[in-house]
Amino acid sequence: MRRRNLLGVAAAAGVVGATTTYGGGSTAAIAAPGAPPLDPTDWSSVRAQFAISPDLAHLSTYVFAPHPASVRASIAQHRAGLDADPSGYLHENGGRLDQAAAAAAADYLGSRISDIAFTDSTTMGLGLLYGGLRLRRGDEVLTTEHEFYSTHEALRLRAQRDGVAVRRVRLYADPAKASTDEIVGNLIRGVTRRTKVVAVTWVHSSTGVKLPIQAIARALRGRGVLLCVDGVHGFGAEEADPAELGCDFLVSGCHKWVLGPRGTGLVWGSAAGWARYAPVIPTYDGRSIGAWLGLPGDPAPPGQAATPGGFHTFEHRWALAEAFAFHKAIGQDRVAARTRELATALKAGLAGIRGLKLATPKSPHLSAGVVCCEVPGINVDEAVARLRELKVVASSTPYRPSLLRFGATIINNEADVEATLKAVRTLV
Ligand SMILES: Cc1ncc(COP(=O)(O)O)c(C=O)c1O
């Protein structure tokens, strides 16, 4: 089989094209029937792109995202094509659409396509990463007590499999009073000569604390330690340039703050990071399939080699291009500023409610869009249920202790914040 023909097979298999290209483009916006045209400078127009029920204040869209109109239209278009002629649509369009989604992600991250692996979720990315890092028995992963289940469990499974040691440190005593010095100091004191990986989370979904990733990266420099970050509650809420953050891996779902297609995610890795990673699930990249067939050619670059193969929900993966284009149209800096503005208003209002304890730091240097609080005297799940009766959608944190949690994304407005504060006042 000639290489050109192989790429036809690869395209039919929905694999990324064989050339490593660099970010800088995404597909043109797909017209979204039924939605008003997007005016990216007008937050009410941004909100109108979503089909969320208007009678609720949705303060939890970051938990699992609603899709903007352009993403819905893109999914519908590809689904119709796949339903009409599954293998034909895939063969004709797969390579091009994979490439467009990858280029849009690379453009958003300010990175190369070859540095990004695509997954179905944050959890899948964390499982692949912590399962695939090249570590020896006795090497140590230093993590924290603040991680979500997915990181703790991925590391427990890794330790169980091959004897890698995992240790946890506590980064702050009281989240509301956390400081950069306290966080970095506690982490660095935990690093030993055996530490090869530091596994942290950018924004804690337990408390809303945002870690000073740049300061942590600086403190780890020269120690030969990979800095791996679960970035899901920063990605799409903050300006996320992983190279600027200074981490080696940034793992995220795209179905939280990015408001992208449900069931999508990615792993960004630095050159140093990918050099210490071995893929876990066979990729469908044409170069890897070519090597399996004994054909000459370059190997797949790290991101594509780490992207799990197998057919999957292509219509969602391909619609990622529209999700990133939506953020780009609004401006990543404006998205971050709006998220900060609404979170700040929410925190100020909650802090003013007597009897309620705000757990998230007020400073935007140590917080992002996640806002957590304690309401003494009421069970958190009961508080969430009572808020829903008052048409406010909040969540309880899946940690011990569990806190009441909110997060305003770019679909929200000041009225949602006001409605939330009014409803919370009835709980105390
Ligand atoms: C910090 C953190 N990481 C990972 C996840 C899991 O994300 P996903 O559903 O994309 O796997 C969550 C919450 O759901 C989370 O809060």
Ligand as a Chemical Component Dictionary entry (heavy atoms), coordinates in Angstrom:
data_LIG
# 
_chem_comp.id                   LIG 
_chem_comp.type                 NON-POLYMER 
_chem_comp.pdbx_formal_charge   0 
_chem_comp.three_letter_code    LIG 
# 
loop_
_chem_comp_atom.comp_id 
_chem_comp_atom.atom_id 
_chem_comp_atom.alt_atom_id 
_chem_comp_atom.type_symbol 
_chem_comp_atom.charge 
_chem_comp_atom.model_Cartn_x 
_chem_comp_atom.model_Cartn_y 
_chem_comp_atom.model_Cartn_z 
_chem_comp_atom.pdbx_ordinal 
LIG C1 C1 C 0 -10.760 19.407 39.493 1  
LIG C2 C2 C 0 -11.548 18.463 38.638 2  
LIG N1 N1 N 0 -10.886 17.637 37.801 3  
LIG C3 C3 C 0 -11.537 16.790 37.000 4  
LIG C4 C4 C 0 -12.913 16.719 37.005 5  
LIG C5 C5 C 0 -13.565 15.734 36.090 6  
LIG O1 O1 O 0 -13.819 16.311 34.828 7  
LIG P1 P1 P 0 -14.327 15.415 33.625 8  
LIG O2 O2 O 0 -15.785 15.184 33.856 9  
LIG O3 O3 O 0 -14.059 16.231 32.401 10 
LIG O4 O4 O 0 -13.572 14.149 33.653 11 
LIG C6 C6 C 0 -13.633 17.554 37.885 12 
LIG C7 C7 C 0 -15.083 17.583 38.010 13 
LIG O5 O5 O 0 -15.906 17.025 37.471 14 
LIG C8 C8 C 0 -12.932 18.421 38.716 15 
LIG O6 O6 O 0 -13.582 19.230 39.578 16 
# 
loop_
_chem_comp_bond.comp_id 
_chem_comp_bond.atom_id_1 
_chem_comp_bond.atom_id_2 
_chem_comp_bond.value_order 
_chem_comp_bond.pdbx_ordinal 
LIG C1 C2 SING 1  
LIG C2 N1 SING 2  
LIG C2 C8 DOUB 3  
LIG N1 C3 DOUB 4  
LIG C3 C4 SING 5  
LIG C4 C5 SING 6  
LIG C4 C6 DOUB 7  
LIG C5 O1 SING 8  
LIG O1 P1 SING 9  
LIG P1 O2 DOUB 10 
LIG P1 O3 SING 11 
LIG P1 O4 SING 12 
LIG C6 C7 SING 13 
LIG C6 C8 SING 14 
LIG C7 O5 DOUB 15 
LIG C8 O6 SING 16 
# 
